[in-house]
Amino acid sequence: MKTSTRWMTRVIAVCLSFAGFMSSAQATLVSTEQVAASEGVSGAAEQRAHVEAMLARADVAAALQERGIDLDQAKARVAALTDAEVAHVAHTLDTAPAGAGDVLGVIVFIFVLLLITDILGFTKIFPFTRSIR
């Protein structure tokens, strides 16, 4: 009994000595803007400025002119968008792949789709495929 008391006393002494090394946590309120800034989320004003900056680029203005769209009218429409719509447009601009209107990509996609449906036996378009059915 005496050895177990000594052993328990030593364990408690070690635990209490390590308790001094523990640091306490500081809790403060964090604003939504601070969280958004740390996550890289931009506000509505920054997104609107990003979309307007894209319209100000020479290549974008030339592409709009080729399609018969007046640049001033496009800027007026961007100014009339709601914050949610501007966020959607800015996200689309940031995530859209370059050359998304590529005809070759669409043709390859259709070919692969028809090839898969041929192999699965839903269609019979290509003579070089055999159905798994």
C-alpha positions in Angstrom: 0.0 0.0 0.0 2.8 2.3 0.8 4.5 1.8 -2.6 1.3 2.4 -4.4 0.8 5.7 -2.5 4.3 6.8 -3.4 3.8 5.8 -7.1 0.5 7.7 -7.2 2.0 10.7 -5.6 4.8 10.8 -8.2 2.3 10.4 -11.1 0.2 13.3 -9.7 3.3 15.5 -9.2 4.4 14.8 -12.8 0.9 15.6 -14.1 0.7 18.8 -12.2 4.2 19.9 -13.3 3.2 19.4 -17.0 0.0 21.3 -16.4 2.0 24.5 -16.1 3.2 24.0 -19.7 -0.3 24.0 -21.1 -1.4 27.3 -22.7 -4.9 28.5 -22.6 -6.9 29.3 -25.7 -8.0 32.8 -26.5 -11.4 33.1 -28.0 -12.5 36.3 -29.8 -15.2 37.0 -32.2 -14.3 36.9 -35.9 -16.2 38.9 -38.5 -17.6 37.4 -41.6 -15.3 39.6 -43.7 -12.2 38.3 -41.9 -13.2 34.7 -42.5 -14.0 35.4 -46.2 -10.7 37.2 -46.6 -8.8 34.3 -45.1 -10.7 31.8 -47.4 -10.0 33.9 -50.5 -13.7 34.7 -51.0 -14.2 38.2 -52.5 -17.1 40.4 -51.8 -19.7 41.6 -54.2 -17.9 44.8 -55.0 -14.7 43.0 -55.8 -16.6 40.5 -58.0 -18.3 43.3 -59.8 -15.0 45.1 -60.4 -13.5 41.8 -61.7 -16.4 41.4 -64.2 -16.0 45.0 -65.3 -12.3 44.6 -65.7 -12.9 41.6 -68.0 -15.2 43.8 -70.1 -12.5 46.5 -70.3 -10.0 44.1 -71.9 -9.3 44.8 -75.6 -9.7 41.1 -76.6 -13.1 40.8 -74.8 -14.3 44.1 -76.3 -13.3 42.9 -79.8 -15.1 39.6 -79.3 -18.2 41.4 -78.2 -18.0 43.7 -81.2 -17.7 40.6 -83.5 -20.9 39.2 -82.1 -22.7 42.5 -82.5 -22.9 43.5 -78.8 -22.4 47.1 -77.9 -19.7 47.4 -75.1 -21.6 50.2 -73.3 -24.8 48.2 -73.3 -22.9 45.2 -71.8 -21.4 47.4 -69.1 -24.9 48.8 -68.3 -26.2 45.2 -68.0 -23.4 44.2 -65.7 -24.2 47.3 -63.5 -27.8 46.2 -63.4 -27.0 42.7 -62.2 -27.8 41.6 -58.6 -24.9 40.6 -56.3 -25.8 36.9 -56.7 -25.8 37.2 -60.4 -22.5 39.0 -60.4 -21.0 36.3 -58.2 -22.2 33.6 -60.6 -20.8 35.4 -63.6 -17.4 36.0 -61.8 -17.3 32.3 -60.8 -18.0 31.3 -64.4 -15.3 33.6 -65.7 -12.8 32.2 -63.2 -13.6 28.5 -63.8 -14.3 28.5 -67.5 -11.6 26.8 -69.5 -9.8 28.7 -72.2 -11.2 28.0 -75.7 -14.4 26.5 -74.3 -16.1 26.9 -77.6 -13.8 24.4 -79.2 -15.6 22.4 -81.9 -13.1 19.6 -81.9 -13.8 18.9 -78.2 -17.5 18.6 -78.9 -16.8 16.2 -81.8 -14.5 14.1 -79.7 -17.1 14.0 -76.9 -19.9 12.9 -79.3 -17.6 10.2 -80.8 -16.7 8.8 -77.4 -20.4 8.9 -76.3 -21.5 7.0 -79.4 -18.6 4.5 -79.0 -19.7 3.8 -75.4 -23.3 3.3 -76.4 -22.2 1.0 -79.2 -20.2 -1.1 -76.8 -23.0 -1.3 -74.3 -25.4 -2.4 -77.1 -27.8 0.6 -77.1 -26.8 1.7 -80.6 -25.1 0.1 -83.6 -23.3 2.9 -85.4 -19.7 1.7 -85.7 -19.0 -1.6 -87.5 -15.7 -2.1 -85.6 -17.4 -2.5 -82.2 -18.9 -5.5 -80.6 -21.8 -5.3 -78.1 -21.4 -6.7 -74.6 -25.0 -7.9 -74.7 
